[in-house]
Amino acid sequence: MSSSIPLEAARRRTFAIISHPDAGKTTLTEHLLLAGGAIRAAGAVRARGETRRTRSDWMKIEQERGISVTASVMTFDHDGLMFNLLDTPGHEDFSEDTYRTLTAADAAVMVLDAAKGIEPQTLKLFEVCRLRDIPILTFINKMDREAQDPFDLLDEIAGKLALDPAPLYWPAGSGNRFKGALDLRTNQFIPYVRNADDPTPAPVAFKGAAISSYLLPEEIEELTDNSELVTGASKPFDPQSFLEGHMTPVFFGSALRHFGVEELLAGLGAFAPPPKAVSAMRANAQTHVAPGEKEVTGFVFKVQANMDPNHRDRIAMLRLCSGKFQRGMKLKVQNTGRQLSVNSPIMFFAADRELAEEAYAGDVIGIPNHGVLRVGDSLSETGALRFQGLPNFAPEILRRVRIKDPLKAKHLKKALEGLAEEGVTQLFRPMMGADFIVGAVGQLQFEVMADRLANEYQLEVIFEAAPFAEARWISAERADLEDFTGKHRNAMAEDIDGQPVFLAKSAWEIGYVDERFPKVMFSRTRERG
Ligand code: G4P
C-alpha cells in the first residue's frame, strides 16, 4: 500500500555521532545500542594503539563483543521508531570519510568530554554539520569524572559554535561527587548509582521528601540555585530552532556508566527529524524528492571493501531518499545509465547482517557490487534523478606512488582506482609523466593504503614526496579552461572521474594563479554526480 511509504519514512531517525577521539563515541554507540535493545550486554572496549587507530570503532566493538557490527550503519527498532546509527571513523585522519557519512545523516549527536569541552576535531565536524544544516544534540560525557563547570561548557558551546545550548538536564556534581541529574522540564531527579551492580533507582520528585535519600541538604540547595540560574540564563528549548541548526538540546551523562543514555535516545526519538526532502536534478531541472514519494531513490555515500580480503567485491552504502525499496528491485545509476538488480542487499541489524526485504527513506542498504557503484552515485528506478551535494574534498597531503616491481604497473593502476573508488583516498593522473599522485586527508591513510596494497593486491609500493602540495578542481568556460590548461600542462591532472585538477606547489601559488585567471574557478571541493 503506497500510503504506508510516508508513514514508514516518518518513523526513521538516521543519525551519526561526532566527537574528538577519546571523548567516548565508541562507548556511547555501544550504550545506545544497549538502550535500544539491539545488544544485550556492554563491556569495556579495550582496543588500543594501532588497532584502535586503523580500525573503525565498530570493528573494535565487534572484536571485543563478538557481535557482528562490521558495518557502516546499525539499525534498531525501538519505541515504534527505526533508528539508523551511522558509523563515522574514529581517527581524525579519516575525516573525509566522516564528512561523507554526514551527508547521509539527518541529525548528529555531538559528544563532548566534560573535562575537555570542545576539542579541535569536534569543531571541524561541527562545521560540516552546519554546512549541511544537520541538527545537533549535545551529550556531555564522563560526568563520573572531574568535569569543567557546566556553565563554562555551555558558554563554550555558545561562543565557539555560535549555537544556543538548551540544557534539558542539569548535573548534580561531577567525579566522585556526581549524584545524578535533574530533568529541568519535569523537575524529576535521576539518581546516579556509583556501584554498577546496584539496580538503577527510579527518578524521584526533586521537591519531594525522597530526594533526601540521594542528595545532602547543601547539594539540594546548590542544584536548586544552579537550575534556577540556568533556566533564567538560557533560552528554553525550541524544537524549531533546533531543526534549523541554531539550538542544541544538552544532555549530561556517563556513557560508560550508562547514565543519561536512555534520556538521550528518548531525545533523539522525540526531537531528531525524520528524513526530509532532498534537492536533486531531473532532466536539467531542479527538484525536491520527498521521502514519501513512490519512486525508489537514493545515493551512495560510501563504498566499503569486503571485510574478507579474498573477496574483491565492494559494498556500496546506499542512503534511501524515497519510496519503498524491495529486494530484487532494479535500480538505475544516473550517470552511467547502468541498471542493476539489487538481489542481495544487506541491512545492518545490530545482531546480524540480514538480507533487506524492504527499506524506506532514511534507511541505508549495502549493495554488493564489483566496482559498478561509486561514492556520489544517484540511483533510482527511472535513473533520471541526480542528487546534489556530495562533495569531494581537496586532500591535505599529496604523495607520488612508486611501485617496486615496474612489471606490475598495470596492476597498480587498477588497485589504486579500486581504493579511490571507496572514496577514502583520491587519485590524480597527471597529464605529463606516468606516476600517479595520491591525495589523502592524513598521513595515516598512506600507511593503511600501503598495507592494503600489499595484503589485498600483493603490490609493494613506496609513497614519495610529490612535487605538489595542493590540489584544486578547476572549472571555466571551455576556451578559458583550454587556455589555462595549455599554460599549466606540467601541473594539470585528472581525478578518477576525468575532471580537471590543478596541482600547485603551494597554497600561495593557488592565490597567484587565481588572481591571474579570474575566469577560472578553483575549488576545494567537487560535487560528484
Ligand atoms: P572514542 O570512540 O570517542 O575515541 O572514545 P571511547 O569510547 O573509545 O572512549 C575513550 C576512553 O574514555 C575509554 O577509556 C573509555 O572507557 C572512556 N570513557 C568513555 N565514556 C566514559 C565515561 O562516561 N566515563 C568514564 N570515566 N570514561 C569513559 P580507555 O581507558 O581509553 O579505554 P578502556 O581501557 O577503558 O577500554
Residues whose N, C-alpha, C, O or C-beta is under 5 A from the ligand:
A	BS01	G4P	S19 H20 P21 D22 A23 G24 K25 T26 T27 L28 A44 V45 R46 N141 K142 D144 R145 G253 S254 A255 L256 R257
